[in-house]
Amino acid sequence: MSEIKNLQDEKSISPVQVQKKNKKPISVAQILIYIFLSLLVVVYIFPLLWMINVSLKTNPEVFKSPFALPEVWQIGNYIFAWTVGKLGIATLNSVLVCTIALVVSLVFGAMAAFAIARMRWKFSQTVMSYFLVGMMIPIHCVLIPLFVRFSKLGMTNSLTGLVIPYIAFSLPLTIFLLVGFFKSMPGEMFEAACIDGCNIYQCFAKIALPLAKTGFFVSGLMTFVANWNELLLAMVFISDAQKKTLPVTLTYFVGPYATNYVQMFAAVIIAIAPSIIVYCLFSNQIVEGLTVGAVKG
């Protein structure tokens, strides 16, 4: 009778009560971690919110009460930055240069990474080391030789002179990330494909590329953001105001004797908005891609 009573009591318990019964209490360490992460979020988010707040004010308001909300939202600061500040033309130039560099670096980087990771040839590790050395060379070391060479070829003051260095500096990181993804793929799939009659090009196009979709996304995003924010090469190689990229144009908002802070902050918000939106929308894919490439590579 007691066993039957226990069974009836168990059946009478609702799922909510079961969940409460199985739920473990939150430890002090978890509470401290949550507090630390909350403070970290505030530290990172507050400067961005403050910049947006300042960009909607007038200059007297900024100096009078820098942390107060704007009395009237000055949307004209963004219109001025986009039109008079020539951010519109600069944005188009940056999109054009970064897109071309992204596509070319992904295409050639994927082919090189697949050859290093999945094909057996004598100098594969040597080639990999050669590309890894490219990640260690700073732009400052090659700035003068590049400028002299491009001047002789007539490639200065042109967007082509920016695309080529962007591709060269993007390839090492792209290859490094994609090699990890290609190595993480099971070799049995490629062996089965070869048995079915696929050649090396079909294995690359029909097996490797679809499986490395996350790797392409991560490497492409990192490459695009790095080129989007690049300043030194664009400032040295481009002298025509109509061909300036976005980071160079932002420097024009800072004057030698006076600075219009509200318009400068509006321009900065316009410049960083694409990167923030992309990271917010695809943060999970970015973390997943970096984890897969690092752990299994």
C-alpha positions in Angstrom: 0.0 0.0 0.0 2.9 2.4 0.8 4.4 1.8 -2.6 1.1 2.5 -4.3 0.8 5.7 -2.3 4.3 6.8 -3.2 3.6 6.3 -6.9 0.4 8.3 -6.6 2.3 11.1 -4.9 4.9 11.1 -7.7 2.2 11.3 -10.4 0.5 14.2 -8.6 3.7 16.3 -8.7 3.5 18.9 -11.6 6.4 19.4 -14.1 7.0 22.9 -12.6 7.5 21.4 -9.2 9.9 18.8 -10.6 11.9 21.6 -12.3 12.1 23.5 -9.0 13.1 20.4 -7.2 15.9 19.7 -9.7 17.1 23.3 -10.0 20.4 23.9 -8.3 20.9 27.0 -6.2 23.1 29.7 -7.6 26.5 29.8 -6.0 28.4 32.9 -4.8 31.0 32.4 -7.5 28.2 32.5 -10.2 26.8 35.7 -8.7 30.2 37.4 -8.7 30.7 36.3 -12.3 27.3 37.8 -13.3 28.2 41.1 -11.5 31.6 41.2 -13.2 30.1 40.6 -16.6 27.4 43.2 -16.0 30.0 45.8 -15.1 32.0 44.8 -18.2 29.0 45.4 -20.4 28.5 48.8 -18.9 32.1 49.7 -19.4 31.9 48.8 -23.1 28.4 50.1 -23.9 28.6 53.5 -22.0 31.2 55.2 -24.3 29.2 54.2 -27.4 25.9 55.6 -25.9 27.8 58.7 -24.8 29.1 59.3 -28.3 25.5 59.0 -29.7 24.3 61.4 -27.1 27.0 64.0 -27.9 26.4 63.6 -31.7 22.8 64.8 -31.2 23.7 68.0 -29.3 25.1 71.4 -30.1 28.6 72.4 -29.1 27.5 74.7 -26.3 25.4 71.9 -24.8 28.4 69.6 -24.9 30.6 72.0 -22.9 27.8 73.0 -20.5 26.5 69.5 -19.7 28.4 66.7 -21.5 26.4 63.8 -19.9 22.9 65.2 -20.0 20.4 64.3 -22.7 20.1 66.7 -25.6 17.5 69.4 -25.3 16.7 69.1 -29.0 18.0 66.3 -31.2 20.3 67.7 -33.8 19.9 65.3 -36.7 21.6 67.9 -38.9 24.9 66.9 -37.5 24.6 63.6 -39.4 23.4 65.3 -42.5 26.4 67.7 -42.4 28.8 64.8 -41.9 27.4 62.8 -44.7 27.2 65.6 -47.3 29.5 68.5 -46.4 32.0 66.3 -44.7 32.0 64.0 -47.8 31.4 60.9 -45.8 29.1 59.6 -48.5 31.9 59.5 -51.2 34.4 58.2 -48.7 32.0 55.4 -47.7 31.5 54.3 -51.3 35.3 54.3 -51.8 35.8 52.2 -48.7 33.0 49.7 -49.7 34.5 49.3 -53.1 38.1 48.8 -52.0 37.2 46.5 -49.1 34.8 44.4 -51.2 37.3 43.8 -53.9 40.1 42.9 -51.4 37.7 40.6 -49.5 36.6 38.7 -52.6 40.1 38.2 -54.0 41.6 37.3 -50.7 38.9 34.7 -50.0 39.2 33.1 -53.4 43.0 32.8 -53.5 43.2 32.2 -49.7 40.7 29.3 -49.9 42.7 27.6 -52.7 46.0 28.0 -50.9 44.6 26.8 -47.6 43.0 23.7 -49.2 46.3 22.9 -50.9 48.2 23.2 -47.6 45.6 21.4 -45.4 44.4 18.5 -47.6 47.0 17.9 -50.4 50.3 16.1 -49.9 53.2 17.9 -51.4 56.8 18.5 -50.4 56.8 22.2 -49.5 53.3 22.5 -47.9 54.6 23.4 -44.4 57.3 25.7 -45.9 54.6 27.6 -47.8 52.5 27.7 -44.6 55.4 29.2 -42.6 55.9 31.7 -45.4 52.4 33.0 -45.1 52.6 33.0 -41.3 55.6 35.3 -41.5 53.4 37.7 -43.5 51.2 38.1 -40.3 54.3 39.3 -38.4 55.3 42.0 -40.8 53.9 45.4 -39.8 52.7 47.8 -42.4 55.2 50.5 -41.4 58.1 48.3 -42.5 56.9 48.1 -46.1 55.3 51.6 -46.4 58.3 53.4 -48.1 59.2 50.5 -50.5 55.5 50.2 -51.5 55.2 53.9 -52.1 58.4 54.1 -54.2 57.3 51.0 -56.3 53.8 52.3 -56.8 55.0 55.7 -57.8 57.2 54.2 -60.5 54.2 52.2 -61.7 51.8 55.2 -61.6 49.6 53.5 -59.0 49.6 56.1 -56.3 46.5 58.3 -55.9 44.4 55.4 -57.1 42.1 52.9 -55.4 44.1 50.1 -57.2 47.1 51.1 -55.1 45.1 50.4 -52.0 43.5 47.1 -53.1 46.8 45.3 -53.8 48.3 45.9 -50.3 45.0 45.1 -48.7 44.9 41.8 -50.4 48.5 41.1 -49.5 48.0 41.8 -45.9 44.7 39.9 -45.8 45.9 36.7 -47.3 48.0 35.4 -44.3 45.1 35.7 -41.8 42.6 34.2 -44.3 44.9 31.2 -45.0 45.7 30.7 -41.4 42.0 30.5 -40.4 40.9 28.4 -43.4 43.7 25.8 -42.9 42.2 25.0 -39.5 38.8 24.5 -41.0 40.0 22.3 -43.8 42.1 20.2 -41.5 39.1 19.7 -39.2 37.1 18.0 -42.0 37.1 14.1 -42.0 39.4 12.7 -44.5 37.0 9.8 -45.2 34.7 12.2 -47.1 37.4 13.1 -49.6 38.5 9.5 -49.9 34.9 8.5 -50.7 34.6 11.3 -53.2 37.7 10.2 -55.0 36.5 6.6 -55.1 33.2 7.9 -56.7 35.3 9.6 -59.4 35.7 13.2 -58.1 38.9 15.0 -59.0 40.7 17.4 -56.7 38.8 20.4 -58.1 35.5 18.8 -57.5 36.5 17.8 -54.0 37.4 21.4 -53.3 34.2 22.9 -54.9 31.6 20.3 -53.8 32.9 19.2 -50.4 35.4 21.6 -48.9 33.8 24.9 -49.7 30.3 24.1 -48.4 31.7 22.6 -45.1 34.0 25.6 -44.6 31.1 28.1 -44.8 31.6 29.3 -41.2 35.3 29.7 -41.8 34.7 31.9 -44.8 32.3 34.0 -42.8 34.7 34.5 -39.9 37.8 35.2 -42.0 35.9 37.4 -44.4 34.4 39.5 -41.6 37.8 40.0 -39.9 39.4 40.9 -43.2 36.6 43.4 -44.1 36.7 45.1 -40.7 40.5 45.3 -40.7 40.5 46.9 -44.2 37.5 49.1 -43.3 39.4 50.7 -40.4 42.8 50.9 -42.2 44.3 54.5 -42.1 48.0 54.6 -42.8 48.1 53.2 -46.4 45.0 55.2 -47.4 46.5 58.4 -46.0 49.9 58.0 -47.7 48.8 56.6 -51.1 45.7 58.7 -51.7 45.9 62.5 -52.2 42.7 63.2 -54.2 39.9 64.1 -51.9 37.4 62.3 -54.1 39.3 59.0 -53.6 39.8 59.2 -49.8 38.5 56.3 -47.8 36.4 56.6 -44.6 39.1 56.6 -42.0 41.0 59.3 -43.8 38.0 61.5 -44.2 37.3 61.3 -40.4 40.6 63.1 -39.8 39.3 66.2 -41.5 36.8 66.8 -38.7 39.6 67.6 -36.4 41.0 71.1 -37.0 44.4 72.5 -35.9 42.8 75.3 -33.9 39.2 74.3 -33.3 37.1 71.1 -33.5 33.4 70.7 -34.0 32.9 67.8 -31.6 29.2 67.1 -32.3 29.8 66.7 -36.1 33.0 64.7 -35.4 31.1 62.3 -33.2 28.3 62.0 -35.8 30.9 61.1 -38.4 32.4 58.5 -36.1 29.0 56.9 -35.4 28.4 56.7 -39.1 31.8 55.0 -39.6 31.5 52.4 -36.9 27.8 51.6 -37.4 28.3 48.9 -40.1 30.8 47.0 -37.9 28.6 47.1 -34.8 25.5 46.0 -36.7 27.4 43.0 -38.3 28.9 41.9 -35.0 25.5 42.1 -33.2 23.7 40.1 -35.9 26.3 37.4 -36.4 28.1 37.2 -33.0 27.2 33.6 -32.5 28.6 32.6 -35.9 31.8 34.5 -35.2 32.4 32.8 -31.9 31.5 29.4 -33.3 33.8 29.8 -36.3 36.8 31.0 -34.2 36.2 28.0 -31.8 36.1 25.4 -34.5 39.1 26.8 -36.2 41.1 27.0 -33.0 40.2 23.7 -31.4 40.1 21.3 -34.4 42.7 23.1 -36.4 
